C-alpha cells in the first residue's frame, strides 16, 4: 500500500488510493509528526511526500 502525504489548505493530508484524509496537523508543524501518524495508521505502507 502507498500513502502520500501532502500539504493542502494549511493542513497535512494523507492520500490513500483515491481517498484524501485530513490529519489533525497544521502545515506549519513538522513533517515527522505526520509520517509517524501515517505509520501508526497504516503499518507496512510506503510513505511518500508530494508537494
C-alpha positions as CSV (number, residue, x, y, z in Angstrom):
1,X,0.0,0.0,0.0
2,X,1.2,3.5,-0.8
3,X,0.4,6.5,1.4
4,X,1.2,10.0,0.1
5,X,1.4,13.0,2.5
6,X,0.6,16.4,1.1
7,X,0.2,20.0,2.4
8,X,-3.2,21.3,1.3
9,X,-5.2,24.3,2.6
10,X,-3.0,24.7,5.7
11,X,-3.2,21.1,6.8
12,X,-1.4,17.9,6.2
13,X,-3.4,15.3,4.3
14,X,-2.9,11.6,3.7
15,X,-3.8,10.2,0.3
16,X,-4.5,6.5,0.3
17,X,-5.7,5.2,-3.0
18,X,-8.3,7.7,-4.2
19,X,-9.1,8.9,-0.6
20,X,-7.8,12.2,0.8
21,X,-7.8,12.0,4.6
22,X,-7.3,15.2,6.7
23,X,-4.9,14.9,9.6
24,X,-5.0,16.9,12.8
25,X,-1.7,18.5,12.0
26,X,-1.2,22.0,10.6
27,X,1.1,22.6,7.6
28,X,3.4,24.6,9.8
29,X,4.1,21.5,12.0
30,X,6.9,19.1,11.4
31,X,6.6,16.5,8.7
32,X,8.0,13.8,11.0
33,X,4.8,14.0,13.1
34,X,2.7,13.3,10.0
35,X,5.0,10.4,8.9
36,X,4.7,8.9,12.4
37,X,0.9,9.3,12.3
38,X,0.7,7.6,8.9
39,X,3.0,4.7,10.0
40,X,0.7,4.0,13.1
41,X,-2.5,4.3,11.0
42,X,-1.1,2.2,8.0
43,X,1.6,-0.1,9.2
44,X,3.8,-1.5,6.5
45,X,2.8,1.1,3.9
46,X,5.3,3.0,1.8
47,X,5.1,6.7,2.6
48,X,5.8,9.4,0.0
49,X,5.6,13.2,0.1
50,X,4.0,15.2,-2.7
51,X,4.4,19.0,-3.0
